[in-house]
């Protein structure tokens, strides 16, 4: 059975992200217009994350390696890797996590 999450009724997560479709093994979310200066604290998560940049720019640091993210780029943060994001210009991206982020 298909599950649809309509943009008009997508929920908001604890960190301001838009909660998109979610299954038992993967979940999707969108970060919309994250403002520069809203750097994320260094963290390590019990799930793998892949993402795709729609608009804006950010710097992703994973285990000390810095990567510039721009529109059209995609990325991977391995499960358990220490990482942080520095927002450089209003940033919109879609991420999928497996297993689903809680």
JOSUL-V645743 format. One record per pair of residues at least 6 apart in sequence whose ideal C-beta (glycine too) atoms are under 6 Angstrom apart, sorted by sequence separation. I is the first residue (numbers start at 1). J is the second residue. D is the distance in Angstrom with one decimal. If there is no record, write none. Layout:
I;J;D + I;J;D
This chain:
13;19;5.1 + 77;83;5.0 + 21;28;5.2 + 59;66;5.7 + 60;67;4.8 + 10;18;5.1 + 11;19;4.3 + 20;28;4.1 + 10;19;5.9 + 20;29;5.6 + 59;68;5.8 + 60;69;5.6 + 19;29;5.7 + 20;30;6.0 + 58;69;4.8 + 17;29;4.5 + 18;30;4.3 + 57;70;5.2 + 17;31;5.3 + 18;32;5.9 + 5;20;5.5 + 60;75;5.9 + 62;77;5.7 + 5;21;5.0 + 53;69;5.1 + 55;71;5.7 + 53;71;5.2 + 63;81;5.5 + 62;81;5.3 + 63;82;5.7 + 53;73;4.9 + 62;83;4.5 + 52;74;4.7 + 61;84;5.1 + 51;75;5.2 + 60;85;5.6 + 50;76;5.2 + 58;85;5.2 + 59;86;4.4 + 49;77;4.4 + 58;87;5.1 + 58;88;5.8 + 48;79;4.6 + 57;88;4.3 + 47;79;5.7 + 57;89;4.9 + 56;89;4.7 + 58;91;4.9 + 56;90;4.8 + 56;91;3.6 + 44;80;5.4 + 56;92;6.0 + 55;92;4.4 + 44;82;4.9 + 54;92;4.4 + 54;93;5.9 + 42;82;5.8 + 53;93;4.9 + 42;84;4.6 + 51;93;5.1 + 52;94;5.2 + 40;84;5.3 + 51;95;4.1 + 40;85;4.5 + 49;95;5.5 + 50;96;5.3 + 39;86;4.9 + 49;97;5.1 + 38;87;5.4 + 47;97;4.6 + 48;98;5.3 + 36;87;5.0 + 47;99;5.4 + 34;87;5.0 + 36;89;5.9 + 47;101;5.6 + 33;90;5.1 + 34;91;4.3 + 33;92;5.9 + 32;92;5.2 + 31;93;5.2 + 30;94;5.0 + 29;95;5.5 + 28;96;4.8 + 26;96;5.6 + 27;97;5.3 + 26;98;4.6 + 25;98;5.9 + 27;100;3.4 + 27;101;5.9 + 22;100;5.6
